[in-house]
Amino acid sequence: MINQETYQSLVHGLRSKEKGIISRLYDHYADALYGIILRIVKNESVAQEILQLTFVKIWQNSEKYDPSKGRLLLG
């Protein structure tokens, strides 16, 4: 579980497209997201591809993230 300070750092880094933030996000969230995706699609290679596409979408749309509409997973 990440603390509030780390969470705030991730949100700030994401919104400002800080160098290296996508790696930090991946480190914190990939396992949880992969588990959810795998339960839905029930195919490891498809789940891995969806996970990769998810992080690409996160990066491409990072400036649109509005923490008042929902929080990042605090896993």
N, CA, C and O atoms as a Tripos MOL2 file, in Angstrom:
@<TRIPOS>MOLECULE
protein
  300   299    75     0     0
PROTEIN
NO_CHARGES

@<TRIPOS>ATOM
      1 N           0.8410   -1.1780    0.0000 N.3       1 MET1
      2 CA          0.0000    0.0000    0.0000 C.3       1 MET1
      3 C           0.8930    1.2520    0.0000 C.2       1 MET1
      4 O           1.8730    1.3200    0.7430 O.2       1 MET1
      5 N           0.5510    2.2270   -0.8280 N.am      2 ILE2
      6 CA          1.3570    3.4410   -0.8890 C.3       2 ILE2
      7 C           0.7940    4.4870    0.0610 C.2       2 ILE2
      8 O          -0.4090    4.5320    0.3200 O.2       2 ILE2
      9 N           1.6810    5.3230    0.5720 N.am      3 ASN3
     10 CA          1.2350    6.3670    1.4980 C.3       3 ASN3
     11 C           0.7420    7.5840    0.7190 C.2       3 ASN3
     12 O           0.9150    7.6760   -0.4960 O.2       3 ASN3
     13 N           0.1300    8.5070    1.4390 N.am      4 GLN4
     14 CA         -0.4640    9.6930    0.8220 C.3       4 GLN4
     15 C           0.5760   10.5530    0.1080 C.2       4 GLN4
     16 O           0.2960   11.1090   -0.9540 O.2       4 GLN4
     17 N           1.7590   10.6650    0.6780 N.am      5 GLU5
     18 CA          2.8130   11.4680    0.0560 C.3       5 GLU5
     19 C           3.2340   10.8750   -1.2860 C.2       5 GLU5
     20 O           3.4000   11.6020   -2.2660 O.2       5 GLU5
     21 N           3.4040    9.5660   -1.3300 N.am      6 THR6
     22 CA          3.7580    8.8930   -2.5800 C.3       6 THR6
     23 C           2.6390    9.0450   -3.5980 C.2       6 THR6
     24 O           2.8880    9.2940   -4.7770 O.2       6 THR6
     25 N           1.4020    8.8940   -3.1300 N.am      7 TYR7
     26 CA          0.2390    9.0530   -4.0000 C.3       7 TYR7
     27 C           0.2190   10.4410   -4.6290 C.2       7 TYR7
     28 O           0.0470   10.5750   -5.8410 O.2       7 TYR7
     29 N           0.3940   11.4720   -3.8080 N.am      8 GLN8
     30 CA          0.3850   12.8470   -4.3130 C.3       8 GLN8
     31 C           1.5170   13.0750   -5.3160 C.2       8 GLN8
     32 O           1.3380   13.7800   -6.3090 O.2       8 GLN8
     33 N           2.6730   12.4820   -5.0560 N.am      9 SER9
     34 CA          3.8080   12.5910   -5.9600 C.3       9 SER9
     35 C           3.4930   11.9430   -7.3070 C.2       9 SER9
     36 O           3.8450   12.4820   -8.3560 O.2       9 SER9
     37 N           2.8320   10.7920   -7.2760 N.am     10 LEU10
     38 CA          2.4520   10.1090   -8.5110 C.3      10 LEU10
     39 C           1.4390   10.9290   -9.3040 C.2      10 LEU10
     40 O           1.5610   11.0600  -10.5220 O.2      10 LEU10
     41 N           0.4500   11.4740   -8.6210 N.am     11 VAL11
     42 CA         -0.5680   12.2900   -9.3010 C.3      11 VAL11
     43 C           0.0760   13.5180   -9.9310 C.2      11 VAL11
     44 O          -0.1840   13.8300  -11.0930 O.2      11 VAL11
     45 N           0.9120   14.2100   -9.1730 N.am     12 HIS12
     46 CA          1.5840   15.4040   -9.7070 C.3      12 HIS12
     47 C           2.4600   15.0390  -10.9000 C.2      12 HIS12
     48 O           2.4290   15.7190  -11.9250 O.2      12 HIS12
     49 N           3.2290   13.9820  -10.7730 N.am     13 GLY13
     50 CA          4.0980   13.5460  -11.8560 C.3      13 GLY13
     51 C           3.3300   13.1610  -13.1010 C.2      13 GLY13
     52 O           3.7540   13.4580  -14.2180 O.2      13 GLY13
     53 N           2.2050   12.5010  -12.9110 N.am     14 LEU14
     54 CA          1.3690   12.0960  -14.0380 C.3      14 LEU14
     55 C           0.8020   13.3090  -14.7540 C.2      14 LEU14
     56 O           0.8710   13.4020  -15.9800 O.2      14 LEU14
     57 N           0.2480   14.2280  -13.9990 N.am     15 ARG15
     58 CA         -0.3800   15.4020  -14.6140 C.3      15 ARG15
     59 C           0.6300   16.2990  -15.3070 C.2      15 ARG15
     60 O           0.2810   16.9840  -16.2680 O.2      15 ARG15
     61 N           1.8780   16.3130  -14.8410 N.am     16 SER16
     62 CA          2.8940   17.1710  -15.4540 C.3      16 SER16
     63 C           3.8160   16.4010  -16.4080 C.2      16 SER16
     64 O           4.7980   16.9440  -16.9140 O.2      16 SER16
     65 N           3.4810   15.1280  -16.6420 N.am     17 LYS17
     66 CA          4.2690   14.2480  -17.5340 C.3      17 LYS17
     67 C           5.7440   14.2330  -17.1450 C.2      17 LYS17
     68 O           6.6350   14.3390  -17.9880 O.2      17 LYS17
     69 N           5.9660   14.1000  -15.8620 N.am     18 GLU18
     70 CA          7.3170   14.0400  -15.3080 C.3      18 GLU18
     71 C           8.0810   12.8460  -15.8960 C.2      18 GLU18
     72 O           7.5350   11.7530  -16.0470 O.2      18 GLU18
     73 N           9.3400   13.0790  -16.2180 N.am     19 LYS19
     74 CA         10.1750   12.0150  -16.7590 C.3      19 LYS19
     75 C          10.2610   10.8650  -15.7440 C.2      19 LYS19
     76 O          10.5440   11.0940  -14.5680 O.2      19 LYS19
     77 N          10.0220    9.6590  -16.1920 N.am     20 GLY20
     78 CA         10.1280    8.4830  -15.3440 C.3      20 GLY20
     79 C           8.8710    8.1360  -14.5720 C.2      20 GLY20
     80 O           8.8320    7.1120  -13.8900 O.2      20 GLY20
     81 N           7.8380    8.9680  -14.6630 N.am     21 ILE21
     82 CA          6.6350    8.7170  -13.8630 C.3      21 ILE21
     83 C           5.9030    7.4620  -14.3190 C.2      21 ILE21
     84 O           5.3250    6.7520  -13.4960 O.2      21 ILE21
     85 N           5.9170    7.1810  -15.6070 N.am     22 ILE22
     86 CA          5.1860    6.0070  -16.0840 C.3      22 ILE22
     87 C           5.8070    4.7330  -15.5120 C.2      22 ILE22
     88 O           5.0950    3.7670  -15.2390 O.2      22 ILE22
     89 N           7.1190    4.7250  -15.3310 N.am     23 SER23
     90 CA          7.7730    3.5710  -14.7040 C.3      23 SER23
     91 C           7.3590    3.4330  -13.2480 C.2      23 SER23
     92 O           7.1280    2.3250  -12.7640 O.2      23 SER23
     93 N           7.2670    4.5460  -12.5600 N.am     24 ARG24
     94 CA          6.8280    4.5140  -11.1540 C.3      24 ARG24
     95 C           5.3880    4.0450  -11.0460 C.2      24 ARG24
     96 O           5.0560    3.2450  -10.1720 O.2      24 ARG24
     97 N           4.5310    4.5430  -11.9340 N.am     25 LEU25
     98 CA          3.1330    4.1020  -11.9420 C.3      25 LEU25
     99 C           3.0530    2.6000  -12.2230 C.2      25 LEU25
    100 O           2.3020    1.8710  -11.5750 O.2      25 LEU25
    101 N           3.8310    2.1620  -13.1860 N.am     26 TYR26
    102 CA          3.8490    0.7410  -13.5280 C.3      26 TYR26
    103 C           4.2740   -0.0810  -12.3110 C.2      26 TYR26
    104 O           3.6500   -1.0930  -11.9950 O.2      26 TYR26
    105 N           5.3180    0.3480  -11.6400 N.am     27 ASP27
    106 CA          5.8010   -0.3740  -10.4560 C.3      27 ASP27
    107 C           4.7200   -0.4970   -9.3870 C.2      27 ASP27
    108 O           4.6150   -1.5300   -8.7260 O.2      27 ASP27
    109 N           3.9240    0.5400   -9.2180 N.am     28 HIS28
    110 CA          2.9060    0.5460   -8.1670 C.3      28 HIS28
    111 C           1.6090   -0.1460   -8.5680 C.2      28 HIS28
    112 O           0.9290   -0.7100   -7.7120 O.2      28 HIS28
    113 N           1.2520   -0.1150   -9.8500 N.am     29 TYR29
    114 CA         -0.0880   -0.5340  -10.2460 C.3      29 TYR29
    115 C          -0.1730   -1.7060  -11.2120 C.2      29 TYR29
    116 O          -1.2550   -2.2720  -11.3640 O.2      29 TYR29
    117 N           0.8950   -2.0910  -11.8620 N.am     30 ALA30
    118 CA          0.8170   -3.1060  -12.9100 C.3      30 ALA30
    119 C           0.3100   -4.4530  -12.3990 C.2      30 ALA30
    120 O          -0.5300   -5.0780  -13.0470 O.2      30 ALA30
    121 N           0.7950   -4.9010  -11.2700 N.am     31 ASP31
    122 CA          0.3720   -6.2130  -10.7660 C.3      31 ASP31
    123 C          -1.1300   -6.2630  -10.4950 C.2      31 ASP31
    124 O          -1.8040   -7.2220  -10.8720 O.2      31 ASP31
    125 N          -1.6450   -5.2310   -9.8430 N.am     32 ALA32
    126 CA         -3.0740   -5.1930   -9.5360 C.3      32 ALA32
    127 C          -3.9110   -5.1140  -10.8130 C.2      32 ALA32
    128 O          -4.9060   -5.8250  -10.9570 O.2      32 ALA32
    129 N          -3.5010   -4.2470  -11.7350 N.am     33 LEU33
    130 CA         -4.2430   -4.1190  -12.9940 C.3      33 LEU33
    131 C          -4.1830   -5.3940  -13.8050 C.2      33 LEU33
    132 O          -5.1840   -5.8200  -14.3800 O.2      33 LEU33
    133 N          -3.0040   -6.0070  -13.8540 N.am     34 TYR34
    134 CA         -2.8630   -7.2470  -14.6130 C.3      34 TYR34
    135 C          -3.7900   -8.3190  -14.0450 C.2      34 TYR34
    136 O          -4.4390   -9.0370  -14.8050 O.2      34 TYR34
    137 N          -3.8580   -8.4340  -12.7320 N.am     35 GLY35
    138 CA         -4.7320   -9.4210  -12.1100 C.3      35 GLY35
    139 C          -6.1910   -9.2140  -12.4800 C.2      35 GLY35
    140 O          -6.9090  -10.1740  -12.7580 O.2      35 GLY35
    141 N          -6.6230   -7.9710  -12.4840 N.am     36 ILE36
    142 CA         -8.0080   -7.6540  -12.8530 C.3      36 ILE36
    143 C          -8.2610   -7.9890  -14.3170 C.2      36 ILE36
    144 O          -9.2640   -8.6140  -14.6590 O.2      36 ILE36
    145 N          -7.3390   -7.5650  -15.1730 N.am     37 ILE37
    146 CA         -7.4830   -7.8160  -16.6100 C.3      37 ILE37
    147 C          -7.4990   -9.3120  -16.8950 C.2      37 ILE37
    148 O          -8.3260   -9.7880  -17.6730 O.2      37 ILE37
    149 N          -6.5940  -10.0510  -16.2730 N.am     38 LEU38
    150 CA         -6.5140  -11.5000  -16.5020 C.3      38 LEU38
    151 C          -7.8010  -12.2040  -16.0780 C.2      38 LEU38
    152 O          -8.2500  -13.1300  -16.7530 O.2      38 LEU38
    153 N          -8.3870  -11.7790  -14.9850 N.am     39 ARG39
    154 CA         -9.6630  -12.3900  -14.5570 C.3      39 ARG39
    155 C         -10.7610  -12.1520  -15.5750 C.2      39 ARG39
    156 O         -11.6590  -12.9810  -15.7260 O.2      39 ARG39
    157 N         -10.6990  -11.0400  -16.2670 N.am     40 ILE40
    158 CA        -11.7280  -10.7240  -17.2590 C.3      40 ILE40
    159 C         -11.4930  -11.4780  -18.5610 C.2      40 ILE40
    160 O         -12.4140  -12.1060  -19.0840 O.2      40 ILE40
    161 N         -10.2650  -11.4260  -19.0970 N.am     41 VAL41
    162 CA        -10.0100  -11.9990  -20.4260 C.3      41 VAL41
    163 C          -9.5750  -13.4560  -20.3930 C.2      41 VAL41
    164 O          -9.7050  -14.1630  -21.3930 O.2      41 VAL41
    165 N          -9.0580  -13.9150  -19.2480 N.am     42 LYS42
    166 CA         -8.6470  -15.3130  -19.0590 C.3      42 LYS42
    167 C          -7.6300  -15.8180  -20.0840 C.2      42 LYS42
    168 O          -7.6430  -16.9860  -20.4700 O.2      42 LYS42
    169 N          -6.7430  -14.9050  -20.5180 N.am     43 ASN43
    170 CA         -5.6940  -15.2610  -21.4680 C.3      43 ASN43
    171 C          -4.4910  -14.3740  -21.1420 C.2      43 ASN43
    172 O          -4.5800  -13.1470  -21.1990 O.2      43 ASN43
    173 N          -3.3550  -15.0120  -20.7980 N.am     44 GLU44
    174 CA         -2.1960  -14.2440  -20.3380 C.3      44 GLU44
    175 C          -1.6440  -13.2880  -21.3830 C.2      44 GLU44
    176 O          -1.3420  -12.1370  -21.0690 O.2      44 GLU44
    177 N          -1.5080  -13.7480  -22.6250 N.am     45 SER45
    178 CA         -0.9220  -12.8600  -23.6390 C.3      45 SER45
    179 C          -1.8450  -11.6880  -23.9590 C.2      45 SER45
    180 O          -1.3780  -10.5710  -24.1840 O.2      45 SER45
    181 N          -3.1430  -11.9390  -23.9800 N.am     46 VAL46
    182 CA         -4.0990  -10.8560  -24.2090 C.3      46 VAL46
    183 C          -4.0710   -9.8870  -23.0270 C.2      46 VAL46
    184 O          -4.1130   -8.6720  -23.2200 O.2      46 VAL46
    185 N          -4.0020  -10.4140  -21.8170 N.am     47 ALA47
    186 CA         -3.9530   -9.5660  -20.6220 C.3      47 ALA47
    187 C          -2.7050   -8.6950  -20.6290 C.2      47 ALA47
    188 O          -2.7770   -7.5190  -20.2730 O.2      47 ALA47
    189 N          -1.5740   -9.2420  -21.0230 N.am     48 GLN48
    190 CA         -0.3350   -8.4640  -21.0900 C.3      48 GLN48
    191 C          -0.4440   -7.3420  -22.1180 C.2      48 GLN48
    192 O           0.0210   -6.2270  -21.8830 O.2      48 GLN48
    193 N          -1.0570   -7.6440  -23.2530 N.am     49 GLU49
    194 CA         -1.2240   -6.6280  -24.2920 C.3      49 GLU49
    195 C          -2.1580   -5.5160  -23.8220 C.2      49 GLU49
    196 O          -1.8880   -4.3360  -24.0490 O.2      49 GLU49
    197 N          -3.2470   -5.8900  -23.1730 N.am     50 ILE50
    198 CA         -4.1870   -4.8970  -22.6600 C.3      50 ILE50
    199 C          -3.5210   -4.0340  -21.5930 C.2      50 ILE50
    200 O          -3.7280   -2.8210  -21.5530 O.2      50 ILE50
    201 N          -2.7230   -4.6580  -20.7320 N.am     51 LEU51
    202 CA         -2.0130   -3.9020  -19.7030 C.3      51 LEU51
    203 C          -1.0910   -2.8590  -20.3380 C.2      51 LEU51
    204 O          -1.0610   -1.7050  -19.9100 O.2      51 LEU51
    205 N          -0.3470   -3.2710  -21.3530 N.am     52 GLN52
    206 CA          0.5470   -2.3430  -22.0400 C.3      52 GLN52
    207 C          -0.2490   -1.1970  -22.6700 C.2      52 GLN52
    208 O           0.1250   -0.0310  -22.5410 O.2      52 GLN52
    209 N          -1.3300   -1.5290  -23.3420 N.am     53 LEU53
    210 CA         -2.1620   -0.4950  -23.9660 C.3      53 LEU53
    211 C          -2.7710    0.4400  -22.9210 C.2      53 LEU53
    212 O          -2.9450    1.6320  -23.1770 O.2      53 LEU53
    213 N          -3.0900   -0.0950  -21.7560 N.am     54 THR54
    214 CA         -3.6350    0.7150  -20.6760 C.3      54 THR54
    215 C          -2.6440    1.7840  -20.2460 C.2      54 THR54
    216 O          -3.0130    2.9450  -20.0680 O.2      54 THR54
    217 N          -1.3790    1.3900  -20.0780 N.am     55 PHE55
    218 CA         -0.3780    2.3730  -19.6640 C.3      55 PHE55
    219 C          -0.0730    3.3770  -20.7660 C.2      55 PHE55
    220 O           0.2530    4.5270  -20.4720 O.2      55 PHE55
    221 N          -0.1710    2.9730  -22.0200 N.am     56 VAL56
    222 CA         -0.0140    3.9240  -23.1280 C.3      56 VAL56
    223 C          -1.1430    4.9580  -23.0670 C.2      56 VAL56
    224 O          -0.9010    6.1560  -23.2090 O.2      56 VAL56
    225 N          -2.3710    4.4890  -22.8560 N.am     57 LYS57
    226 CA         -3.5210    5.4020  -22.7630 C.3      57 LYS57
    227 C          -3.3920    6.3400  -21.5640 C.2      57 LYS57
    228 O          -3.7010    7.5280  -21.6580 O.2      57 LYS57
    229 N          -2.9320    5.7950  -20.4420 N.am     58 ILE58
    230 CA         -2.7360    6.6330  -19.2550 C.3      58 ILE58
    231 C          -1.7730    7.7660  -19.5890 C.2      58 ILE58
    232 O          -2.0310    8.9240  -19.2600 O.2      58 ILE58
    233 N          -0.6700    7.4340  -20.2380 N.am     59 TRP59
    234 CA          0.3290    8.4430  -20.5790 C.3      59 TRP59
    235 C          -0.2270    9.4640  -21.5710 C.2      59 TRP59
    236 O          -0.0260   10.6680  -21.4140 O.2      59 TRP59
    237 N          -0.9220    8.9760  -22.5850 N.am     60 GLN60
    238 CA         -1.4440    9.8680  -23.6190 C.3      60 GLN60
    239 C          -2.5050   10.8300  -23.0850 C.2      60 GLN60
    240 O          -2.6860   11.9210  -23.6270 O.2      60 GLN60
    241 N          -3.1980   10.4300  -22.0350 N.am     61 ASN61
    242 CA         -4.2910   11.2320  -21.5040 C.3      61 ASN61
    243 C          -4.0240   11.7550  -20.0980 C.2      61 ASN61
    244 O          -4.9520   12.1490  -19.3910 O.2      61 ASN61
    245 N          -2.7740   11.7580  -19.6980 N.am     62 SER62
    246 CA         -2.4410   12.0970  -18.3130 C.3      62 SER62
    247 C          -2.8670   13.5020  -17.9080 C.2      62 SER62
    248 O          -3.2270   13.7220  -16.7520 O.2      62 SER62
    249 N          -2.8350   14.4480  -18.8260 N.am     63 GLU63
    250 CA         -3.2050   15.8160  -18.4680 C.3      63 GLU63
    251 C          -4.7040   15.9480  -18.2020 C.2      63 GLU63
    252 O          -5.1450   16.9480  -17.6350 O.2      63 GLU63
    253 N          -5.4810   14.9600  -18.6010 N.am     64 LYS64
    254 CA         -6.9280   14.9860  -18.3830 C.3      64 LYS64
    255 C          -7.3270   14.4140  -17.0270 C.2      64 LYS64
    256 O          -8.4880   14.5180  -16.6300 O.2      64 LYS64
    257 N          -6.3830   13.8150  -16.3170 N.am     65 TYR65
    258 CA         -6.7280   13.1980  -15.0350 C.3      65 TYR65
    259 C          -7.1980   14.2520  -14.0430 C.2      65 TYR65
    260 O          -6.5230   15.2540  -13.8080 O.2      65 TYR65
    261 N          -8.3590   14.0070  -13.4710 N.am     66 ASP66
    262 CA         -8.9490   14.9150  -12.4940 C.3      66 ASP66
    263 C          -9.1690   14.1400  -11.1930 C.2      66 ASP66
    264 O         -10.1100   13.3520  -11.0990 O.2      66 ASP66
    265 N          -8.3160   14.3550  -10.1920 N.am     67 PRO67
    266 CA         -8.4340   13.5910   -8.9520 C.3      67 PRO67
    267 C          -9.7600   13.7940   -8.2330 C.2      67 PRO67
    268 O         -10.1230   12.9810   -7.3830 O.2      67 PRO67
    269 N         -10.4890   14.8540   -8.5510 N.am     68 SER68
    270 CA        -11.7850   15.0630   -7.9010 C.3      68 SER68
    271 C         -12.8450   14.1020   -8.4430 C.2      68 SER68
    272 O         -13.8930   13.9300   -7.8210 O.2      68 SER68
    273 N         -12.5870   13.4800   -9.5870 N.am     69 LYS69
    274 CA        -13.5320   12.5370  -10.1810 C.3      69 LYS69
    275 C         -13.2440   11.0980   -9.8200 C.2      69 LYS69
    276 O         -14.0580   10.2180  -10.1000 O.2      69 LYS69
    277 N         -12.1160   10.8410   -9.2120 N.am     70 GLY70
    278 CA        -11.7630    9.4830   -8.8000 C.3      70 GLY70
    279 C         -10.2850    9.4180   -8.4750 C.2      70 GLY70
    280 O          -9.4850   10.2130   -8.9680 O.2      70 GLY70
    281 N          -9.9400    8.4600   -7.6420 N.am     71 ARG71
    282 CA         -8.5500    8.3250   -7.2070 C.3      71 ARG71
    283 C          -7.8850    7.1810   -7.9510 C.2      71 ARG71
    284 O          -8.5420    6.2530   -8.4210 O.2      71 ARG71
    285 N          -6.5720    7.2700   -8.0450 N.am     72 LEU72
    286 CA         -5.8110    6.1390   -8.5280 C.3      72 LEU72
    287 C          -5.9430    5.0120   -7.5050 C.2      72 LEU72
    288 O          -6.1110    5.2680   -6.3130 O.2      72 LEU72
    289 N          -5.8690    3.8120   -7.9560 N.am     73 LEU73
    290 CA         -5.9150    2.6550   -7.0670 C.3      73 LEU73
    291 C          -4.8220    2.7860   -6.0150 C.2      73 LEU73
    292 O          -3.6740    3.0660   -6.3600 O.2      73 LEU73
    293 N          -5.1400    2.5950   -4.7730 N.am     74 LEU74
    294 CA         -4.1500    2.7130   -3.6930 C.3      74 LEU74
    295 C          -3.6980    1.3370   -3.2390 C.2      74 LEU74
    296 O          -3.8110    1.0000   -2.0610 O.2      74 LEU74
    297 N          -3.1910    0.5480   -4.1620 N.am     75 GLY75
    298 CA         -2.8010   -0.8240   -3.8440 C.3      75 GLY75
    299 C          -1.4610   -0.9570   -3.2310 C.2      75 GLY75
    300 O          -1.0310   -2.0680   -2.9220 O.2      75 GLY75
@<TRIPOS>BOND
     1     1     2 1
     2     2     3 1
     3     3     4 2
     4     3     5 am
     5     5     6 1
     6     6     7 1
     7     7     8 2
     8     7     9 am
     9     9    10 1
    10    10    11 1
    11    11    12 2
    12    11    13 am
    13    13    14 1
    14    14    15 1
    15    15    16 2
    16    15    17 am
    17    17    18 1
    18    18    19 1
    19    19    20 2
    20    19    21 am
    21    21    22 1
    22    22    23 1
    23    23    24 2
    24    23    25 am
    25    25    26 1
    26    26    27 1
    27    27    28 2
    28    27    29 am
    29    29    30 1
    30    30    31 1
    31    31    32 2
    32    31    33 am
    33    33    34 1
    34    34    35 1
    35    35    36 2
    36    35    37 am
    37    37    38 1
    38    38    39 1
    39    39    40 2
    40    39    41 am
    41    41    42 1
    42    42    43 1
    43    43    44 2
    44    43    45 am
    45    45    46 1
    46    46    47 1
    47    47    48 2
    48    47    49 am
    49    49    50 1
    50    50    51 1
    51    51    52 2
    52    51    53 am
    53    53    54 1
    54    54    55 1
    55    55    56 2
    56    55    57 am
    57    57    58 1
    58    58    59 1
    59    59    60 2
    60    59    61 am
    61    61    62 1
    62    62    63 1
    63    63    64 2
    64    63    65 am
    65    65    66 1
    66    66    67 1
    67    67    68 2
    68    67    69 am
    69    69    70 1
    70    70    71 1
    71    71    72 2
    72    71    73 am
    73    73    74 1
    74    74    75 1
    75    75    76 2
    76    75    77 am
    77    77    78 1
    78    78    79 1
    79    79    80 2
    80    79    81 am
    81    81    82 1
    82    82    83 1
    83    83    84 2
    84    83    85 am
    85    85    86 1
    86    86    87 1
    87    87    88 2
    88    87    89 am
    89    89    90 1
    90    90    91 1
    91    91    92 2
    92    91    93 am
    93    93    94 1
    94    94    95 1
    95    95    96 2
    96    95    97 am
    97    97    98 1
    98    98    99 1
    99    99   100 2
   100    99   101 am
   101   101   102 1
   102   102   103 1
   103   103   104 2
   104   103   105 am
   105   105   106 1
   106   106   107 1
   107   107   108 2
   108   107   109 am
   109   109   110 1
   110   110   111 1
   111   111   112 2
   112   111   113 am
   113   113   114 1
   114   114   115 1
   115   115   116 2
   116   115   117 am
   117   117   118 1
   118   118   119 1
   119   119   120 2
   120   119   121 am
   121   121   122 1
   122   122   123 1
   123   123   124 2
   124   123   125 am
   125   125   126 1
   126   126   127 1
   127   127   128 2
   128   127   129 am
   129   129   130 1
   130   130   131 1
   131   131   132 2
   132   131   133 am
   133   133   134 1
   134   134   135 1
   135   135   136 2
   136   135   137 am
   137   137   138 1
   138   138   139 1
   139   139   140 2
   140   139   141 am
   141   141   142 1
   142   142   143 1
   143   143   144 2
   144   143   145 am
   145   145   146 1
   146   146   147 1
   147   147   148 2
   148   147   149 am
   149   149   150 1
   150   150   151 1
   151   151   152 2
   152   151   153 am
   153   153   154 1
   154   154   155 1
   155   155   156 2
   156   155   157 am
   157   157   158 1
   158   158   159 1
   159   159   160 2
   160   159   161 am
   161   161   162 1
   162   162   163 1
   163   163   164 2
   164   163   165 am
   165   165   166 1
   166   166   167 1
   167   167   168 2
   168   167   169 am
   169   169   170 1
   170   170   171 1
   171   171   172 2
   172   171   173 am
   173   173   174 1
   174   174   175 1
   175   175   176 2
   176   175   177 am
   177   177   178 1
   178   178   179 1
   179   179   180 2
   180   179   181 am
   181   181   182 1
   182   182   183 1
   183   183   184 2
   184   183   185 am
   185   185   186 1
   186   186   187 1
   187   187   188 2
   188   187   189 am
   189   189   190 1
   190   190   191 1
   191   191   192 2
   192   191   193 am
   193   193   194 1
   194   194   195 1
   195   195   196 2
   196   195   197 am
   197   197   198 1
   198   198   199 1
   199   199   200 2
   200   199   201 am
   201   201   202 1
   202   202   203 1
   203   203   204 2
   204   203   205 am
   205   205   206 1
   206   206   207 1
   207   207   208 2
   208   207   209 am
   209   209   210 1
   210   210   211 1
   211   211   212 2
   212   211   213 am
   213   213   214 1
   214   214   215 1
   215   215   216 2
   216   215   217 am
   217   217   218 1
   218   218   219 1
   219   219   220 2
   220   219   221 am
   221   221   222 1
   222   222   223 1
   223   223   224 2
   224   223   225 am
   225   225   226 1
   226   226   227 1
   227   227   228 2
   228   227   229 am
   229   229   230 1
   230   230   231 1
   231   231   232 2
   232   231   233 am
   233   233   234 1
   234   234   235 1
   235   235   236 2
   236   235   237 am
   237   237   238 1
   238   238   239 1
   239   239   240 2
   240   239   241 am
   241   241   242 1
   242   242   243 1
   243   243   244 2
   244   243   245 am
   245   245   246 1
   246   246   247 1
   247   247   248 2
   248   247   249 am
   249   249   250 1
   250   250   251 1
   251   251   252 2
   252   251   253 am
   253   253   254 1
   254   254   255 1
   255   255   256 2
   256   255   257 am
   257   257   258 1
   258   258   259 1
   259   259   260 2
   260   259   261 am
   261   261   262 1
   262   262   263 1
   263   263   264 2
   264   263   265 am
   265   265   266 1
   266   266   267 1
   267   267   268 2
   268   267   269 am
   269   269   270 1
   270   270   271 1
   271   271   272 2
   272   271   273 am
   273   273   274 1
   274   274   275 1
   275   275   276 2
   276   275   277 am
   277   277   278 1
   278   278   279 1
   279   279   280 2
   280   279   281 am
   281   281   282 1
   282   282   283 1
   283   283   284 2
   284   283   285 am
   285   285   286 1
   286   286   287 1
   287   287   288 2
   288   287   289 am
   289   289   290 1
   290   290   291 1
   291   291   292 2
   292   291   293 am
   293   293   294 1
   294   294   295 1
   295   295   296 2
   296   295   297 am
   297   297   298 1
   298   298   299 1
   299   299   300 2
@<TRIPOS>SUBSTRUCTURE
     1 MET1         2 RESIDUE 1 A MET
     2 ILE2         6 RESIDUE 1 A ILE
     3 ASN3        10 RESIDUE 1 A ASN
     4 GLN4        14 RESIDUE 1 A GLN
     5 GLU5        18 RESIDUE 1 A GLU
     6 THR6        22 RESIDUE 1 A THR
     7 TYR7        26 RESIDUE 1 A TYR
     8 GLN8        30 RESIDUE 1 A GLN
     9 SER9        34 RESIDUE 1 A SER
    10 LEU10       38 RESIDUE 1 A LEU
    11 VAL11       42 RESIDUE 1 A VAL
    12 HIS12       46 RESIDUE 1 A HIS
    13 GLY13       50 RESIDUE 1 A GLY
    14 LEU14       54 RESIDUE 1 A LEU
    15 ARG15       58 RESIDUE 1 A ARG
    16 SER16       62 RESIDUE 1 A SER
    17 LYS17       66 RESIDUE 1 A LYS
    18 GLU18       70 RESIDUE 1 A GLU
    19 LYS19       74 RESIDUE 1 A LYS
    20 GLY20       78 RESIDUE 1 A GLY
    21 ILE21       82 RESIDUE 1 A ILE
    22 ILE22       86 RESIDUE 1 A ILE
    23 SER23       90 RESIDUE 1 A SER
    24 ARG24       94 RESIDUE 1 A ARG
    25 LEU25       98 RESIDUE 1 A LEU
    26 TYR26      102 RESIDUE 1 A TYR
    27 ASP27      106 RESIDUE 1 A ASP
    28 HIS28      110 RESIDUE 1 A HIS
    29 TYR29      114 RESIDUE 1 A TYR
    30 ALA30      118 RESIDUE 1 A ALA
    31 ASP31      122 RESIDUE 1 A ASP
    32 ALA32      126 RESIDUE 1 A ALA
    33 LEU33      130 RESIDUE 1 A LEU
    34 TYR34      134 RESIDUE 1 A TYR
    35 GLY35      138 RESIDUE 1 A GLY
    36 ILE36      142 RESIDUE 1 A ILE
    37 ILE37      146 RESIDUE 1 A ILE
    38 LEU38      150 RESIDUE 1 A LEU
    39 ARG39      154 RESIDUE 1 A ARG
    40 ILE40      158 RESIDUE 1 A ILE
    41 VAL41      162 RESIDUE 1 A VAL
    42 LYS42      166 RESIDUE 1 A LYS
    43 ASN43      170 RESIDUE 1 A ASN
    44 GLU44      174 RESIDUE 1 A GLU
    45 SER45      178 RESIDUE 1 A SER
    46 VAL46      182 RESIDUE 1 A VAL
    47 ALA47      186 RESIDUE 1 A ALA
    48 GLN48      190 RESIDUE 1 A GLN
    49 GLU49      194 RESIDUE 1 A GLU
    50 ILE50      198 RESIDUE 1 A ILE
    51 LEU51      202 RESIDUE 1 A LEU
    52 GLN52      206 RESIDUE 1 A GLN
    53 LEU53      210 RESIDUE 1 A LEU
    54 THR54      214 RESIDUE 1 A THR
    55 PHE55      218 RESIDUE 1 A PHE
    56 VAL56      222 RESIDUE 1 A VAL
    57 LYS57      226 RESIDUE 1 A LYS
    58 ILE58      230 RESIDUE 1 A ILE
    59 TRP59      234 RESIDUE 1 A TRP
    60 GLN60      238 RESIDUE 1 A GLN
    61 ASN61      242 RESIDUE 1 A ASN
    62 SER62      246 RESIDUE 1 A SER
    63 GLU63      250 RESIDUE 1 A GLU
    64 LYS64      254 RESIDUE 1 A LYS
    65 TYR65      258 RESIDUE 1 A TYR
    66 ASP66      262 RESIDUE 1 A ASP
    67 PRO67      266 RESIDUE 1 A PRO
    68 SER68      270 RESIDUE 1 A SER
    69 LYS69      274 RESIDUE 1 A LYS
    70 GLY70      278 RESIDUE 1 A GLY
    71 ARG71      282 RESIDUE 1 A ARG
    72 LEU72      286 RESIDUE 1 A LEU
    73 LEU73      290 RESIDUE 1 A LEU
    74 LEU74      294 RESIDUE 1 A LEU
    75 GLY75      298 RESIDUE 1 A GLY
